[in-house]
């Protein structure tokens, strides 16, 4: 059976990582674009798989497959065989010299056990992969390319995106956008318009894009947000506000965002002031399951107790201003024992209007 032809280019990104670009030319029976996967070990020692991206696939022309790799990674390349159902697999290891070394495995998909015998991770060094795959592709497309076959493959892919997926074209290849495409970007992909072309847009166009993409407005045109925009942002993307604009939020807005996106809150709780840390922690502690079976408090439990003593009002607000509900919730979710000493400490820091409920709870628990 005739097989596709392949060669590759390697572009070093740093001492440990590189960008792999494979030139893949299909045979006459190939019906679908090839698939490339990178198998590696993450910083926690876990096996993981990430996809590559194919550019300019055509049944009669060479295409480019791109992915960032690290020494020791295992690469799997697959494509549909002649009968359109069976897959043809090829597997390679990235050597310490950043070369592709063929792995002799039967024609099948690799399993974690297979990769364990071929991976030699470089002490779990972080890969120079940008925030996500889209960022990596955008960075790749922004630079001039050679040789000629690669330029042709990329040009062919850009033409497909322009015709069929203009929004994706603006998002992944903004450096290739013409003046007319920039002008039309507000309606086609307002998020990309604000991210990549804001300086090329008029004030009216920026305002229009903010109305169409409030998240884009929060991230890239925050100074243009009106009170009405802020209300919309609080409804639709509280996590984006919390993660990127917390310093610009008043206390009410900050607590609203903490309430409606606790997943963001628990991750960024140590990046804000102690008072705001308490707001985030009180709204998100149930996500961490900070249980401890021993008598000593875990670090996270100790963090909760300290926050509760210093900012009891924030914790009460997060529990419907109901002290008994707060205590029961902490016990259920964290196994923190609320003893007499802790209750006395809470009573000292509690605002006067809330002290009676603590006193009642204290009296009932004696």
N, C-alpha and C positions, 0 to 999 in steps of 0.2 A: 504493500500500500504506500502511495506517495505521501510524504509528510511535509508540513510547512518548513520553510527555511528560516533561520534565526541567527542574528549576531547581536552584539550589545555594546553600549558605551557606559563608562563609569565616570562620574564627576564627583570628586572628593568634596565633601562639605566641611569636614574637620578631620581630626586625627582618627576618629572612630567610626564615622558614618559617611555615606556617599549616596548619590542619586544614581539609580540604575535605570537606564533607558534601553529597552530591548527592541531591535528591529525584527519584526515578525511578518513574514510574507506567507499568506495562505496558499494552499494548493487549490486546484480547480473544484474540489468537492467540499471545501470549507463553507459552512453556511452561516456561522455566527462569529461574533468577535471573540477573541481569546480572553481567558481569565487568568490573572496573576495574583497570587497570594504570598504574603510574607509571614513565615512562622518564626517566632522568637520567644524569649523569656523576658517578662517585665521585671520591674525593680523589686517585686515581691516574690520572684522566683516562679511565677505562674506562666504557663504556656498560653500564648495568645496568637491570633491570626488577624492580619490587616490586608485589605484589598489594594491592588494596584489599579491604574487607570489606563485604558486603551484609547489612543488618539488616531483618528482618520482611518477607521476600519473600512476596507473595501475588499470585495471578494477577488479582485484582480491586482491589488496594489499592496505594497508594504505599509504596515501601520506601526505606531510606536506605543510601547507599554512602559509606563513610568511608575517607579516606587522608590522611596527612600529605604536604605538598608544599613545594617550594621555588620561588622565582621562576625562570622559564625551563624548568621541567619540561614534559614532554609527557605528556598523559593520554589513554589509549585506553579507550573504553567499548564493550562488545560484548554482544550478546544473540542468542539463536536466532530465526531468522525463522519465517515461517508454516509452512514445510514441515519444520521441526524439524532441518534439516541445515545450511542456509546460515546463515552468521553475518552480522549487520549491525554495522558498525563506525562509530564516531564518534571523531574525534581532536581534541584541544584543546591549546593551550599556555597555561601559567600566566604571565600578564604580570607586569611589575614592580609593578603595582598590585594583584596577587593577584586578577585576573579571568580567566575562561576564554574564550580566544579560539579560535574554530573554525579548524582546519587543513583546507584543501581537499585531501583525498586520496581516491582511488578507494576503493570499499568493499572493504578488505582489511586484514590485519594489518600493522602497521608493522615495518620492518626497521631495523637500526642505521643504514644509510645514509640512511633517511628522517629519522630523529631527528637525525642530525648537522646537517642543513640547517635544523632548527627549534629546537634547543636553544640557549639562551644562558646557560650556567652562571655562577653568581655566584662566580667564582674558587674553585670547589670547596669552598664553605663547608659545614660539616657540617650535616646536617638534624637538626631536633629530633625525631627518631624515637627512641623509647626502646629499651631493650636488644633487644627483638624485637617483632614485630607484636602478639603477645599482650599485652605490656605497654602498647603504645599503645592497644589496644582497651579494656583494663581501665581505663586512665586516662580514656578518653573516657566509658565507661559509669558511672564513679563520680560524675560531676558532673550536677546537674540540667539537663534539656534543654528547649529551646524551639526552634521553635514546636510547636503541638499535633500536627501530622503526624509530627514526629520523635519525640515522646514515644510516640505510638501505634505507630510502627514498632518502636521499641526494646522496648516492652511486649510486642508480638506476638512478637518474637524471643526474649525472655526466657521467655515461656510455652512456646515450642517447646523451648528448652533444658531447662526444668524437667521437661517431660514425657518427652522422648526422650533427652536427654544431660545428666543431672544433674551428672555429673562436670565437664563443660565449663562448665555454668552456675556451679558453685562456683569454678572457676578464673578465668573471665573476668568474672563479675559478683558477687564476694563481698559488695559493699556492699548488694546487693539480697536477700541471704539472710535468711530468717526464723530465729527461734530453733530451730524444729524442724529446719530444714535445716542449721543449724550443728551441732546435736547429731548428725545423721545423717552429717555430712561425714566423720567418722573412717572409716566403712566405705566410703563412696562415693568419696571422693578424699582419702586421708590426707595426701598432700603439700600440697594446698590447705588442709586443716584446720590443719596445723602452720604454714603460711605466713600465713594470714589470720585464723585463729580461736583461736590457741593460748591467748590470755588469757581466752577465753570457755569453755575446756574444763577439765574436772577433771584432776587429776594422773593418774588412771587412764586417762582418755581420751587424754591426751597420750602416755602410755606405750604405749597400744594403737596410736596413729597412728605412733609411732616404729617399732614392730615391723612395721607394714604398709608403711612407706615409710622405709627407712633413709637414703635420700638427703635426704628432708625432715628427718629427725632431725639429720643432719649440719649442714644449713643453718640450721634454725630452732629446734632443741631440743638443741643439743650438750651442754648441761649435764645432760641426762637420759640420756645414753648410758652404758650399763654396759659392762664389759669384753667381754661377749658381743656387744653391739651394735657395739663397735669392731671386733671380729674380722669381723663381717658386713660392716661398712662397708669394711674393707680389701679384702675379697673383691669386693664388688659395685660400689663407687664410689670407687676410689682417686684418680681425678682430681678429684672433688668435695672430698675431704679435702685434697688437695694445694693446690688453688686457694683454698680458703676457711678451712682450719684448720691450716695448716702450722705456725703458732706453737705449737699444742697437741700436736703429734706428737713423740714421742721419735725418736731418730736411726734406730732400726730401722724404725719405722713410716714415717718420712719416706722412707727409702731404698726401702722396699717400694712406696710410691706412685710414686716416681720411676721405678722399674723397670716398673711395669705401666701407667703412663700418661705416656710420654715426651713426648707432644704438649703436654700441660699444662706439663710440666717445662721444656721449651725456651722457652716463652713467659714463664714467671715466674722464670727463673733469676736475673735481676738484681734481684729483690725480696727476696732472702734473704741470709743471711750468706755470707762467702767460702767457708767450709767446705761449706755446703749448696749453694752455687752449683756447686761442683765435683761434688757428687753428681748434681745435675740435669744438668749439662753432660755428664758421663761417660755418662749413660744416654740422652742424646737427641741428641748431636752428629751422628749419622748422618742425622737427619731434615733437616738444613739444607744438605747437600751443599756444604760450605764450600771448594770447590776454587779454586785459583789457578794460572793458567798461567805467571805470571811468577816471577822469583826472590824478590820481596818477599812476605812473609806478608800475607794479608788480615787485617782487623781480627778476624774470627772465628777464624782460625787462630792469631793471636797470643793471643787469649783462651784458646784450648785449651792452648797451650804454657805460658802462665803458670799456669793451673789445674793442669796436669799436674806442673809443677815444685814447686808449693806444696802440693799435696794428692795425691801419687802413690798413697797407699793407697786413696783413694776410686776412682781410676781402675782400680787393680788389681782391686778388688772387682767393678767393673762388667764386668771381662773375665776372670772365673773365676780370679782370682789367677794369671794366666798372662801373664808379661811379654812373651813373644814374640808371643802372640796380640794383646796391647794394641798393640804397635808395628806389627804387620802391619795391624791394623784401622785405625789412624790413617793409615797410608800409603795404604791402599785407599780410604778414605772422604774424606780431607782433603788428600792429597798433601803432608802435612807431612814434611819430610826429617828423620829422626832422626840427627843427626850426633854426633860425639864430644863436643862441648861440651854438647849437650843431655843426653847419657847421663851425663856427669860431674855435671851439675846434678841429675839425677834420683837419682843414687847418694847425693849428700849429703842429700837430703830423704827418702830411702826408709827406712822402719822397718828395724831391724837384721835381723829375720827374713826380709825380702825382698831384702836387699842381695846375697846370693849369686847370685840369678837375674839381677840386673842386671850383676854382675861377669862372669858366664859369657857373657851376650850381648855385653858390651863386648869380652871377650877374643876371641870368635868373629868379631866385626866388624872387628878390627884386620887 
